[in-house]
């Protein structure tokens, strides 16, 4: 008496990916409801089971669906937006400004569906995500019929979906309550990373995850800089630090782990954390090569992830498997490490365990959910086929096959692709909607990039300073005498004295009249040591100067912003056509002269070596006031025994460029 | 008046890959005969030219065909034969034995055609090859309508197509004479590598290439070991060495260059050599990461190659581009190096220059041959598309597109694929024939791997030693007394004395009764120093012993071979189930006793520490002789004041394993 099942898959080369890597060259799988009922040689299975529906797999490979252990699926809408950039420029200069402007529940649903279409086409049946509006992600994933661990991002900054982290936590609690127990969706919490969260956020996230027994998904030790900063600030590397914040009270999915040592691996293992290895992203962003061979030796569950499609730029697990394999061999110098079978394991059973779905999916075994794919090895890039080595099949899949060889995909017992036709998503509609978003994002960025000011505002905010400044400059032969005159003059009341070393870099643009100055001010104390450093950006507008008697200038309009990034960052972000650098030693007095405040700078120009200059400046608000002050400036200069006739009407940049 | 051309390609996003990277968003290309006549905006081209045939490209990307700068195309028939092995095991254990058995003109033609089908499907229109029977490769390439630089291999060993290098050179001369000037084929010479050629071969190859002005294709500095050996043997790295052999008299295609320094890069540049970078192969075989960013900075023409499909395992230039890009970023820690546009350049114009076809192909410019492809960016893994950055198109191709997005391919003005249908090759036939080869190769290897002996013969040759040896072993408490007795006995004539330290590793197999012993014999001179080392493999057959009176053994049949590789090599090649190691200090006398030759060993067992033993052995050829000798052995042992009653019938392995 044979048992009736819903679907019988016959005539397949079955890779079960069970603990002993059982294969059936002529195999069959029986499915009922959402579960696998039996797996075995075709002749046994067909004797024991009768299918309401039977599918002859035509000799294709039948294997568990692939598990993509780390991604940000809605970012599919940002694929190809900006490439070949350093992480900070890419993230702060492009991704975050665009996300602030565009990310909404609608954006997230569309991006997710586009990603689900690509997942299904490439044989991915389960994944772990981290993004904003994750409940909308979950909704779209469930509609597409894909299995997802959906992690809601928690940040210490305001994010597109939460003005504060408390709001984000509250949202996450509701999300978990509503979705826990869903057949496809596992809600999760995703504190973004140690450097974007506080201790309090990490602890609260872990507590929430533990309360509901849901996974905690986090970026850990992605770059060497992150580890360096962690050691400098907290005296320990990343894994001990997050352990101290009790994150291992939760089931952790640790994304990246590029820069961890063997001790940290043992900590991860001890607490059952899964590791998400993202080879393409780590290479494309030049983060480094994760020590995967060592992690596997330690016994960690290491899965493979695509990371977000904005840093990859695809969602292709076949490529990701191959790259994970190649990097392990290339970085250890040993071509025998992470062989093909282990690679497929990482992308299926071990990957499922890494995202805490090991009981549910990742292998073809009775009782597990029916998440499976058919891979057609008849296309010529897979030919020929050798049968000698039983591991040859894995090698064929890892080294030769392509995601486009996947023809059929079943998740939770339901077909989501048959013969390369998507059954749960309308691809043409998604593509059209995605292109409309791309058009709007393009327009936004093109508008922004039209002016250096708007690019500056996009990343730093910028405040427009007072528009007018009266300014005079004179070359001086004997600066010591001038200094003595300033310090001894009875007509001057010295309000404050400062000593700086100033390092200025001017960015020039071919398509803008603006000049952007990056200034590093080193404050020199009485012992001649640097007591503090300040970084500022100044956007200097087109010359709108007026010359007063005695060459005294009314200076340009300018915008000021604190420089929170490195010079290198701004160089790559603004892409100046050329640069000029000026270094000087500045003595600066704020003084009262005839009841009016002036700044007196005595500058010794170090690079280029163009001598010493006296500068007298005063802020002004009206044309009439400026005229009065320009006369006072000439008077003040005379007072210091410098000839006001020698006032020059150039700023340092012009002097240097002449 | 518009000019008539053969084919007008309209409505295409044209990437010309000319020197200034001109793009035409709505572009067109005019082709007549085998050449490009015009490239430009569609509205200009359609005004100036009328096509006998016009193809609306439907907005697809129209770009130069990809150039695969280093491969061994017939090895497509060996794809997936053996993976996850070290280079020596892979090459000497699998590739070369199979090549010796199977490579023929027929094999080469079939493998080439299979590769050409994959090339065309993936948009490859030109390539540089190195293999045997290269005239048959050329014939198959020409029939497929692909452009190839076909390099005939020259080796210092006998090869499948030439018993000696002189034969190979003679064959190459004829091949060059017959094919020079062919519109698609450039015949070339390919001395395999410095370590597989002699000085004389390199010099003769360079002279022949220079005589006919054809390229010289060679593997250079692929592994660190190659460089180390070169420095040890010749006191210089690889590039200076080959320069000394005058190879730069020829137009060189230098494959790999993984381990070269900046000085060597300048040498390559000075002589106009092209570099073939093979990222997949270098990673899969763990050779290392070539310093591509530095090479580009130096100004070398660096192309991208797939290497042979037996070490890759595909012929997919889209993957190869992406990997070249990722490795450059990952290895330098700088995500801005080798941006997408440069990557496409390496795969087209620069690649063509690297294989000395720069005048002919690699870009869409009037006068160049019409080698072009259409890439469909409508599949969802390419969506959406951003237009802000003109380099975005290159990024889309490098980071997101797949070889399966190529729909149409034209080479030399002739369509070889239209709408994914191959026009010059019968794919189904090729696949069937390839599978038949795979079946035969499988059978050959399965037969070979049935026995450890045949695996041994496949790589080393092995000689069957005398089948019988009479042998007796006794534990001794006072080895110094036994040594004194040997040296002083009047009955013994000492013919030779040797002192060794012996390191034995025994490989045990679960599926064989054979045991393979790897022995390292250190010869110790009178000063106690190692004067020489010998490595031997001994295959010890199933026990076929007979016990004589006094426990004297007739030993097992055995096969001997010199061990030319490392213990590590044999371990990976033979894959023993387990190993045993034994170390001992051996004093060995060859003596005459009553007119018969015996070996007396006095062994002090170091690891494991199991004491000292006296062994007496003699070779024998007949059962009768063995009986006589076994009596003499007992007599000799008594002579040395050792009790023959204590003779044990075990060899060291058995003693240790007990």
Interface residues (C-beta under 8 A of the other chain):
Chain A: X76 X77 X79 X80 X81 X82 X83 X84 X85 X86 X87 X90 X114 X117 X118 X121 X122 X280 X282 X283 X284 X285 X286 X287 X288 X289 X312 X313 X314 X315 X316 X319 X322 X323 X325 X326 X327 X329 X330 X332 X333 X334 X335 X336 X339 X340 X378 X380 X381 X383 X384 X385 X386 X387 X388 X389 X391 X392 X395 X396 X399 X400 X402 X403 X404 X427 X430 X431 X434 X435 X437 X438 X441 X442 X445 X446 X449 X572
Chain B: X76 X77 X79 X80 X81 X82 X83 X84 X85 X86 X87 X90 X114 X117 X118 X121 X122 X280 X282 X283 X284 X285 X286 X287 X288 X289 X312 X313 X314 X315 X316 X319 X322 X323 X325 X326 X327 X329 X330 X332 X333 X334 X335 X336 X339 X340 X378 X380 X381 X383 X384 X385 X386 X387 X388 X389 X391 X392 X395 X396 X399 X400 X402 X403 X404 X427 X430 X431 X434 X435 X437 X438 X441 X442 X445 X446 X449 X572
